[in-house]
Amino acid sequence: MIFDLAGIPVEVEYRKIKNLRLTVYPPDGRVKIAAPAGTTAEYIKKFAASKFEWVKEQRKKIKDNSKKKKAKESPSLKNNSTVYVWGQAHELELIERQGHPKITIKDGRMIMSIRPGSTKAKRQELLDKWYRKTLKESAPEIIEKWEGRIGVTVQKIFVRKMKTHWGSCNRENQTLRLNSELVKQSPICLEYVIVHEMLHFFEKGHNQKYYRMLSKHMPDWKTIRKQMNAGEL
């Protein structure tokens, strides 16, 4: 069954459960109610109406997160556009001048000094290089912190832009490979990825033993991972 809630389509699914459950799903804010078998349509609609303000808030949050995620993944890199550094939005200021291109952060802005006529590809290349450099400078302190807690030593880190993984590791060589795009995320995301990969030095797969270790060292890892995937961090 599907009904309209002030212009919002609501999908209803009957299950073997005791109570009504209302969920708003990313990335488009789809609304779904799971209802106990035999629940009347009138009762379900009244329940949905009582949750209308909450539904609107959740849909707005999902929409905002979707825009944020898109801006992180595909920034326009035009003057006054938005770029992200450690989860915070920065206004991009382009300054054309002769000399070596560079990036500086000042008062919540990213100032990108570029040569006259610089293309978007060149600006992206400069930004990617800056992200790699920033991550290389930030990761060692976190790694050192967790080496003592976990009881392993990371021999070397590699940083590059990756499309499908936040990080990976080589258990034999005890090295980490980190995605430079992590600089766009909240700092806790980098810490989570580092801990996640370091624990693979002990356990190769994602089995119960591995997740017990992860939960021991980082109890809120599920929340962090969920928020990362939703673009909330």
PEFENKA-V311885 format. One record per residue. RES is the residue in three letters. PSI is psi in whole degrees, -180 to 180 (none if undefined). Layout:
res,psi
RES,PSI
RES,PSI
This chain:
res,psi
MET,140
ILE,131
PHE,167
ASP,130
LEU,90
ALA,46
GLY,-3
ILE,119
PRO,134
VAL,124
GLU,136
VAL,133
GLU,127
TYR,132
ARG,173
LYS,74
ILE,169
LYS,-32
ASN,159
LEU,142
ARG,125
LEU,130
THR,140
VAL,121
TYR,138
PRO,162
PRO,-4
ASP,3
GLY,28
ARG,136
VAL,131
LYS,139
ILE,126
ALA,126
ALA,146
PRO,144
ALA,135
GLY,-6
THR,134
THR,153
ALA,-38
GLU,-43
TYR,-41
ILE,-42
LYS,-38
LYS,-41
PHE,-46
ALA,-41
ALA,-36
SER,-19
LYS,12
PHE,-47
GLU,-40
TRP,-42
VAL,-44
LYS,-43
GLU,-43
GLN,-40
ARG,-38
LYS,-42
LYS,-44
ILE,-42
LYS,-44
ASP,-42
ASN,-35
SER,-42
LYS,-42
LYS,-44
LYS,-41
LYS,-41
ALA,-35
LYS,-43
GLU,-36
SER,68
PRO,144
SER,-26
LEU,33
LYS,164
ASN,133
ASN,8
SER,178
THR,133
VAL,158
TYR,137
VAL,118
TRP,44
GLY,-4
GLN,137
ALA,134
HIS,138
GLU,132
LEU,127
GLU,118
LEU,129
ILE,116
GLU,126
ARG,159
GLN,154
GLY,-176
HIS,126
PRO,144
LYS,166
ILE,135
THR,151
ILE,128
LYS,126
ASP,45
GLY,11
ARG,151
MET,117
ILE,116
MET,109
SER,120
ILE,160
ARG,150
PRO,135
GLY,13
SER,135
THR,166
LYS,-37
ALA,-40
LYS,-39
ARG,-39
GLN,-40
GLU,-42
LEU,-43
LEU,-43
ASP,-41
LYS,-39
TRP,-39
TYR,-44
ARG,-46
LYS,-44
THR,-41
LEU,-40
LYS,-33
GLU,-28
SER,-33
ALA,-41
PRO,-39
GLU,-41
ILE,-41
ILE,-45
GLU,-41
LYS,-44
TRP,-19
GLU,-42
GLY,-37
ARG,-40
ILE,-33
GLY,35
VAL,167
THR,127
VAL,121
GLN,-33
LYS,151
ILE,146
PHE,139
VAL,128
ARG,164
LYS,126
MET,148
LYS,-33
THR,-12
HIS,144
TRP,-27
GLY,169
SER,172
CYS,161
ASN,109
ARG,-39
GLU,-44
ASN,-9
GLN,54
THR,156
LEU,145
ARG,120
LEU,143
ASN,123
SER,-19
GLU,-12
LEU,-22
VAL,-22
LYS,-20
GLN,169
SER,147
PRO,-30
ILE,-25
CYS,-43
LEU,-43
GLU,-43
TYR,-46
VAL,-41
ILE,-47
VAL,-44
HIS,-48
GLU,-37
MET,-35
LEU,-21
HIS,-12
PHE,-29
PHE,-41
GLU,121
LYS,-47
GLY,178
HIS,69
ASN,-176
GLN,-40
LYS,-43
TYR,-48
TYR,-28
ARG,-42
MET,-43
LEU,-42
SER,-31
LYS,-46
HIS,-30
MET,81
PRO,-28
ASP,23
TRP,-34
LYS,-42
THR,-43
ILE,-47
ARG,-43
LYS,-45
GLN,-35
MET,-49
ASN,-28
ALA,-6
GLY,23
GLU,-17
LEU,none
